[in-house]
Amino acid sequence: MTTYYFVAASEKFLTVEEPLEEILKERVRNYKENKKEIDFWLLKNPSFLQTTKFTDLKAKIPSPSAAVLSTDKKFITFLKLRLEFVAVGEFESPSAEIIDPFKVD
């Protein structure tokens, strides 16, 4: 099993109102320079937020939602501090409810 960490918010907040694209581009550049494999993904309307585990969290996020998913907890902590108005969480996958963490609705 893999543990995934995420920040989630409305799609508009993450993709229009905040400079997330700039942050992710810089991180991709850094990973390439250091020959590190990408361990983060931007998902629009991620299915994992629809699970019973995240019912309360999903209710707080305006639709359509988006999330940055990563296996790097420190990166998600950085994003939470940088973006402020995002929800955070974590889960393990594959599991009974979350078979594919990258699935979108």
Backbone as a chain_set.jsonl record, in Angstrom:
{"seq": "MTTYYFVAASEKFLTVEEPLEEILKERVRNYKENKKEIDFWLLKNPSFLQTTKFTDLKAKIPSPSAAVLSTDKKFITFLKLRLEFVAVGEFESPSAEIIDPFKVD", "coords": {"N": [[0.83, -1.185, 0.0], [0.368, 2.258, -0.64], [0.893, 5.427, 0.81], [-0.866, 8.342, 0.348], [-0.875, 11.868, 0.204], [-2.658, 14.947, 0.354], [-3.716, 18.204, -0.843], [-6.7, 19.978, -1.102], [-9.167, 21.878, -2.832], [-11.469, 24.274, -4.249], [-11.652, 23.933, -7.785], [-11.338, 26.3, -9.222], [-10.069, 27.97, -7.36], [-7.57, 26.649, -6.999], [-6.538, 26.539, -9.617], [-6.857, 29.007, -10.874], [-7.019, 31.298, -9.122], [-4.814, 31.069, -7.41], [-1.2, 30.898, -7.559], [-0.555, 28.234, -8.404], [0.219, 26.798, -10.693], [2.703, 27.912, -11.311], [4.19, 27.124, -9.049], [4.12, 24.307, -9.332], [5.408, 23.999, -11.82], [7.989, 24.921, -11.209], [8.72, 22.982, -9.361], [8.722, 20.677, -10.973], [10.824, 21.358, -12.696], [12.943, 21.413, -10.851], [12.933, 18.707, -10.047], [13.658, 17.456, -12.449], [16.254, 18.464, -12.818], [17.497, 17.241, -10.677], [17.183, 14.639, -11.28], [14.965, 13.22, -10.304], [12.07, 11.272, -9.776], [8.751, 12.185, -10.668], [6.437, 12.84, -8.122], [3.973, 13.873, -7.597], [0.674, 15.066, -8.427], [-1.794, 16.885, -10.209], [-5.156, 16.798, -9.834], [-8.316, 17.072, -11.252], [-11.494, 17.216, -9.948], [-11.256, 14.83, -8.205], [-11.862, 11.388, -7.602], [-11.411, 10.152, -5.126], [-12.229, 11.945, -3.187], [-14.917, 11.533, -3.056], [-15.426, 9.413, -1.439], [-16.604, 7.714, 1.555], [-14.889, 8.212, 3.644], [-14.051, 10.833, 3.311], [-16.322, 12.445, 3.463], [-17.139, 14.605, 5.179], [-15.081, 16.431, 4.704], [-15.312, 16.869, 1.932], [-17.735, 18.203, 1.852], [-17.003, 20.733, 2.6], [-15.63, 21.796, 0.518], [-15.918, 23.781, -2.301], [-17.63, 22.95, -5.36], [-16.713, 22.672, -8.819], [-14.208, 20.424, -7.605], [-10.643, 20.227, -6.926], [-7.424, 18.702, -6.571], [-4.108, 18.442, -5.271], [-2.156, 15.755, -5.326], [0.128, 13.684, -3.631], [2.997, 11.639, -2.831], [4.733, 12.645, -1.125], [4.878, 13.906, 1.907], [5.979, 16.239, 3.019], [5.978, 18.056, 0.889], [3.227, 18.467, 0.512], [2.61, 19.617, 2.97], [4.08, 21.992, 2.68], [2.596, 23.11, 0.526], [0.125, 23.5, 1.804], [0.79, 25.447, 3.684], [1.594, 27.477, 1.952], [-0.633, 27.956, 0.301], [-2.764, 28.289, 2.032], [-5.848, 28.45, 2.203], [-6.884, 25.727, 1.892], [-7.993, 22.33, 2.024], [-6.656, 19.541, 3.779], [-5.445, 16.167, 3.675], [-5.053, 12.577, 3.981], [-4.558, 9.263, 2.712], [-4.545, 5.678, 2.252], [-3.75, 3.598, -0.473], [-3.861, 0.875, -2.742], [-7.22, 0.437, -1.547], [-10.297, -0.727, -0.047], [-12.207, 1.26, -0.603], [-10.785, 3.129, -2.154], [-9.493, 2.324, -4.869], [-8.122, 3.159, -7.152], [-6.134, 5.828, -6.9], [-5.851, 7.936, -8.66], [-8.089, 8.261, -10.147], [-10.652, 10.148, -11.69], [-13.743, 11.982, -11.625]], "CA": [[0.0, 0.0, 0.0], [1.06, 3.544, -0.704], [0.207, 6.527, 1.479], [-0.967, 9.559, -0.461], [-1.224, 13.083, 0.932], [-3.238, 15.876, -0.613], [-4.415, 19.451, -0.543], [-7.868, 20.058, -1.98], [-9.927, 23.121, -2.797], [-12.223, 24.388, -5.494], [-10.793, 23.949, -8.974], [-11.06, 27.699, -9.549], [-9.072, 28.477, -6.412], [-6.258, 26.059, -7.254], [-6.013, 26.713, -10.976], [-6.99, 30.379, -11.374], [-6.766, 32.324, -8.116], [-3.504, 30.877, -6.783], [-0.118, 30.633, -8.527], [-0.194, 26.827, -8.292], [0.927, 26.377, -11.899], [4.093, 28.345, -11.148], [4.796, 26.257, -8.029], [4.309, 22.966, -9.892], [6.446, 24.079, -12.864], [9.28, 25.024, -10.534], [9.014, 21.672, -8.755], [9.073, 19.78, -12.086], [12.164, 21.75, -13.112], [13.857, 20.943, -9.814], [12.995, 17.247, -10.11], [14.437, 17.089, -13.641], [17.654, 18.776, -12.529], [17.999, 16.279, -9.695], [16.854, 13.295, -11.783], [14.012, 12.64, -9.37], [10.799, 10.911, -10.391], [7.604, 12.993, -10.244], [5.65, 12.184, -7.083], [2.807, 14.707, -7.324], [-0.239, 15.144, -9.557], [-2.954, 17.759, -10.071], [-6.352, 16.073, -10.269], [-9.556, 17.838, -11.238], [-12.623, 16.407, -9.496], [-10.745, 13.504, -7.847], [-12.851, 10.451, -7.077], [-11.19, 9.79, -3.727], [-12.989, 12.848, -2.321], [-16.304, 11.07, -3.012], [-15.538, 8.266, -0.538], [-17.183, 8.008, 2.875], [-13.812, 8.722, 4.509], [-13.9, 12.276, 3.135], [-17.64, 13.074, 3.352], [-17.13, 15.912, 5.85], [-14.127, 17.285, 4.002], [-15.903, 17.197, 0.627], [-18.808, 19.176, 2.074], [-16.399, 22.045, 2.811], [-14.927, 22.212, -0.694], [-16.835, 24.13, -3.402], [-17.504, 22.167, -6.601], [-15.932, 21.446, -8.929], [-13.03, 20.406, -6.753], [-9.358, 19.805, -7.485], [-6.49, 18.342, -5.509], [-2.737, 18.06, -5.577], [-1.93, 14.482, -4.657], [1.557, 13.388, -3.615], [3.497, 10.68, -1.85], [5.678, 13.43, -0.328], [4.133, 14.642, 2.931], [6.578, 17.569, 3.204], [5.507, 18.918, -0.197], [1.836, 18.819, 0.798], [2.668, 20.57, 4.085], [4.502, 23.247, 2.065], [1.459, 23.669, -0.219], [-0.878, 23.948, 2.77], [1.271, 26.718, 4.235], [1.676, 28.456, 0.865], [-1.943, 28.254, -0.265], [-3.613, 28.588, 3.186], [-7.264, 28.096, 2.221], [-7.077, 24.412, 1.295], [-8.195, 21.209, 2.95], [-5.584, 18.555, 3.67], [-5.793, 14.832, 4.125], [-4.203, 11.484, 3.528], [-5.201, 7.954, 2.622], [-3.731, 4.607, 1.681], [-4.362, 2.978, -1.645], [-5.27, 0.544, -2.944], [-8.042, 0.05, -0.401], [-11.645, -1.111, -0.467], [-12.895, 2.432, -1.163], [-9.957, 3.866, -3.101], [-8.688, 1.364, -5.624], [-7.253, 3.953, -8.026], [-6.081, 7.188, -6.342], [-5.794, 8.916, -9.744], [-9.37, 8.278, -10.848], [-11.404, 11.399, -11.609], [-15.144, 11.86, -12.053]], "C": [[0.876, 1.251, 0.0], [0.237, 4.581, 0.043], [0.287, 7.754, 0.582], [-1.417, 10.704, 0.441], [-1.779, 14.067, -0.095], [-3.654, 17.192, 0.016], [-5.556, 19.504, -1.546], [-8.581, 21.39, -1.762], [-10.795, 23.152, -4.052], [-11.23, 24.442, -6.652], [-10.4, 25.378, -9.323], [-9.979, 28.27, -8.633], [-7.682, 27.956, -6.758], [-5.686, 26.404, -8.625], [-6.078, 28.143, -11.512], [-6.521, 31.406, -10.338], [-5.39, 32.247, -7.468], [-2.446, 30.569, -7.843], [0.365, 29.178, -8.472], [0.595, 26.351, -9.505], [2.415, 26.731, -11.797], [4.835, 27.445, -10.151], [5.091, 24.879, -8.613], [5.37, 22.96, -10.99], [7.841, 24.13, -12.243], [9.677, 23.676, -9.923], [9.404, 20.656, -9.836], [10.499, 20.084, -12.552], [13.208, 21.225, -12.13], [14.028, 19.429, -9.852], [13.83, 16.794, -11.307], [15.921, 17.324, -13.405], [18.287, 17.732, -11.612], [17.687, 14.834, -10.059], [15.959, 12.526, -10.812], [12.689, 12.379, -10.087], [9.668, 11.767, -9.808], [6.763, 12.198, -9.244], [4.45, 13.041, -6.664], [1.993, 14.869, -8.599], [-1.362, 16.118, -9.222], [-4.143, 17.011, -10.656], [-7.567, 16.988, -10.172], [-10.697, 16.88, -10.961], [-12.191, 14.973, -9.135], [-11.807, 12.63, -7.187], [-12.652, 10.132, -5.605], [-11.93, 10.712, -2.76], [-14.449, 12.423, -2.179], [-16.503, 9.918, -2.031], [-16.1, 8.689, 0.813], [-16.14, 8.568, 3.839], [-13.727, 10.25, 4.464], [-15.23, 13.013, 2.981], [-17.644, 14.473, 3.956], [-16.217, 16.904, 5.14], [-14.712, 17.766, 2.674], [-16.982, 18.263, 0.766], [-18.267, 20.599, 2.228], [-15.74, 22.615, 1.557], [-15.933, 22.546, -1.792], [-16.565, 23.269, -4.646], [-17.376, 23.105, -7.784], [-14.654, 21.561, -8.11], [-11.784, 20.014, -7.548], [-8.453, 19.482, -6.304], [-5.098, 18.147, -6.088], [-2.469, 16.86, -4.689], [-0.433, 14.178, -4.721], [1.872, 12.279, -2.622], [4.489, 11.366, -0.916], [4.91, 14.315, 0.657], [4.671, 16.063, 3.116], [6.112, 18.539, 2.115], [4.067, 19.365, 0.06], [1.766, 19.799, 1.966], [3.082, 21.949, 3.572], [3.332, 23.906, 1.329], [0.394, 24.205, 0.729], [-0.469, 25.317, 3.338], [1.269, 27.824, 3.182], [0.299, 28.906, 0.383], [-2.979, 28.632, 0.792], [-5.014, 28.004, 3.122], [-7.546, 26.798, 1.471], [-7.329, 23.396, 2.401], [-7.035, 20.241, 2.744], [-6.076, 17.207, 4.176], [-4.794, 13.822, 3.626], [-5.019, 10.207, 3.498], [-4.21, 6.946, 2.074], [-4.498, 3.996, 0.52], [-3.385, 1.962, -2.214], [-5.942, 0.112, -1.639], [-9.424, -0.305, -0.935], [-12.377, 0.057, -1.134], [-12.101, 3.148, -2.25], [-9.002, 2.888, -3.785], [-7.667, 2.102, -6.482], [-7.226, 5.392, -7.528], [-6.106, 8.289, -7.405], [-7.094, 9.039, -10.528], [-10.075, 9.63, -10.623], [-12.824, 11.148, -12.118], [-15.426, 12.792, -13.21]], "O": [[1.969, 1.276, 0.567], [-0.988, 4.608, -0.081], [1.36, 8.146, 0.123], [-2.245, 10.516, 1.333], [-1.413, 14.023, -1.27], [-3.904, 17.289, 1.217], [-5.393, 19.12, -2.704], [-8.591, 21.943, -0.662], [-10.847, 22.186, -4.813], [-10.112, 24.937, -6.508], [-9.251, 25.635, -9.683], [-9.078, 28.973, -9.092], [-6.723, 28.726, -6.806], [-4.472, 26.545, -8.771], [-5.42, 28.458, -12.503], [-5.715, 32.283, -10.651], [-4.859, 33.265, -7.024], [-2.767, 30.038, -8.907], [1.569, 28.927, -8.492], [1.544, 25.58, -9.359], [3.276, 25.929, -12.16], [5.978, 27.056, -10.393], [6.179, 24.339, -8.416], [6.152, 22.013, -11.084], [8.759, 23.454, -12.706], [10.844, 23.288, -9.972], [10.32, 19.86, -9.631], [11.288, 19.167, -12.776], [14.228, 20.663, -12.531], [15.141, 18.924, -9.707], [14.619, 15.856, -11.195], [16.75, 16.483, -13.752], [19.46, 17.387, -11.756], [17.896, 13.921, -9.26], [16.174, 11.345, -10.543], [12.251, 13.184, -10.909], [9.636, 12.035, -8.607], [6.421, 11.04, -9.483], [3.973, 12.952, -5.533], [2.53, 14.818, -9.705], [-1.827, 16.169, -8.084], [-4.138, 16.637, -11.828], [-7.812, 17.601, -9.134], [-10.855, 15.866, -11.64], [-12.709, 14.011, -9.703], [-12.555, 13.086, -6.322], [-13.625, 9.866, -4.899], [-12.228, 10.313, -1.635], [-15.147, 12.897, -1.283], [-17.636, 9.488, -1.812], [-16.075, 9.867, 1.17], [-16.481, 9.319, 4.753], [-13.375, 10.885, 5.458], [-15.258, 14.108, 2.417], [-18.101, 15.422, 3.32], [-16.554, 18.08, 4.998], [-14.611, 18.947, 2.34], [-17.125, 19.125, -0.1], [-18.998, 21.565, 2.008], [-15.339, 23.779, 1.536], [-16.724, 21.686, -2.179], [-15.423, 22.914, -4.937], [-17.887, 24.224, -7.744], [-14.095, 22.646, -7.944], [-11.867, 19.538, -8.681], [-8.689, 19.932, -5.183], [-4.933, 17.741, -7.238], [-2.546, 16.941, -3.463], [0.2, 14.393, -5.755], [1.106, 12.019, -1.694], [5.027, 10.728, -0.01], [4.36, 15.349, 0.276], [3.896, 16.991, 3.346], [5.878, 19.715, 2.393], [3.734, 20.53, -0.158], [0.945, 20.716, 1.952], [2.508, 22.96, 3.976], [3.095, 25.104, 1.479], [-0.179, 25.264, 0.474], [-1.294, 26.224, 3.451], [0.975, 28.978, 3.492], [0.087, 30.084, 0.094], [-3.989, 29.25, 0.455], [-5.341, 27.13, 3.926], [-8.344, 26.772, 0.535], [-6.932, 23.584, 3.551], [-6.497, 20.141, 1.641], [-6.996, 17.122, 4.989], [-3.824, 14.155, 2.946], [-6.041, 10.088, 4.173], [-3.177, 7.305, 1.509], [-5.724, 3.894, 0.538], [-2.176, 2.188, -2.163], [-5.322, -0.49, -0.762], [-9.684, -0.193, -2.133], [-13.088, -0.139, -2.121], [-12.689, 3.715, -3.172], [-7.875, 2.664, -3.341], [-6.496, 1.725, -6.534], [-8.203, 6.116, -7.714], [-6.357, 9.451, -7.084], [-7.186, 9.831, -11.466], [-10.085, 10.168, -9.516], [-13.074, 10.245, -12.917], [-16.55, 12.833, -13.71]]}, "num_chains": 1, "name": "protein.A"}
